[in-house]
Amino acid sequence: DGCLWDTNGHIFYSPLPCCVPLPGFENIRFCVSQYDDKDRVLLRNLCFVLGAKFVEKLTKKVTHLICKFTYGTKYEAACKWGKQCITAEWIYECVSQ
């Protein structure tokens, strides 16, 4: 992006303070919506390290939709199918806890 990013305190740029894979994440299948390409790659890598599955296409096999906002076609479909809609911060908090 032509600039240096502040990496202090962000989970992507520090050792994970949890067991890897994170217990309980092996049965989670994430899909992402409303995040830019850079964040998608970082989220996909984090989910992989934590032991979860990560898919680009929302299907009924997805257990959690990672989305920034409470609108959009993926969000509406996830709600209709009874899927958990979370933000990336939820994953960071799981790691922190």
C-alpha positions in Angstrom: 0.0 0.0 0.0 3.0 2.3 -0.1 3.2 2.7 3.7 4.3 0.9 6.8 1.6 -0.7 9.0 1.6 -0.5 12.7 1.9 -4.1 13.9 1.9 -3.5 17.6 -0.8 -5.5 19.4 -2.5 -7.0 16.3 -3.0 -10.7 16.5 -1.7 -11.3 12.9 1.7 -9.9 13.8 2.4 -11.6 17.1 2.8 -15.1 18.4 -0.5 -16.8 19.1 -1.3 -16.9 22.9 -3.2 -20.2 22.5 -2.8 -23.9 21.7 -2.6 -24.6 18.0 -4.9 -26.0 16.7 -7.3 -24.2 19.0 -9.6 -26.8 20.7 -13.1 -26.6 19.4 -12.2 -25.0 16.1 -11.7 -28.3 14.2 -15.5 -28.5 13.7 -15.9 -24.9 12.5 -16.2 -24.0 8.8 -15.8 -20.2 8.1 -16.9 -18.2 5.2 -16.1 -14.5 4.9 -18.0 -11.5 3.5 -17.4 -7.7 3.3 -13.7 -7.9 4.1 -11.1 -6.7 1.6 -8.7 -9.1 -0.1 -5.8 -8.5 2.3 -8.0 -9.2 5.3 -9.5 -12.3 3.6 -6.0 -13.8 3.1 -5.0 -13.1 6.7 -8.3 -14.5 8.0 -8.0 -17.6 5.9 -4.4 -18.2 7.2 -5.4 -17.6 10.8 -8.4 -20.0 10.5 -6.1 -22.7 8.9 -3.6 -22.3 11.8 -6.4 -22.5 14.4 -7.6 -25.8 12.8 -10.8 -24.5 11.2 -11.9 -24.8 7.6 -12.2 -21.7 5.5 -14.3 -21.6 2.3 -15.0 -18.8 -0.2 -18.5 -19.8 -1.1 -21.3 -19.7 1.5 -23.1 -23.1 1.6 -25.2 -24.8 4.2 -22.1 -26.6 5.5 -20.6 -23.3 6.7 -21.0 -22.9 10.4 -19.9 -19.3 10.8 -20.0 -16.2 8.5 -17.3 -13.7 9.2 -18.8 -10.3 8.2 -18.2 -6.7 9.0 -21.8 -5.5 8.6 -25.3 -6.9 9.2 -26.5 -6.7 5.6 -25.7 -8.2 2.2 -26.7 -11.3 0.4 -24.3 -13.7 2.2 -25.4 -12.2 5.6 -29.1 -12.6 4.7 -28.6 -16.2 3.5 -26.6 -17.1 6.7 -29.4 -15.7 8.9 -32.0 -17.6 6.9 -30.0 -20.9 7.4 -29.5 -20.2 11.1 -25.7 -19.8 10.8 -23.6 -17.8 13.3 -22.7 -14.4 12.0 -19.5 -13.0 13.6 -16.8 -10.4 13.0 -13.1 -11.0 12.8 -12.8 -9.6 16.3 -14.7 -12.6 17.6 -11.9 -14.9 16.3 -9.3 -12.6 17.8 -11.1 -12.8 21.2 -11.3 -16.6 21.0 -7.5 -16.7 20.5 -6.9 -14.2 23.3 -9.1 -16.0 25.8 
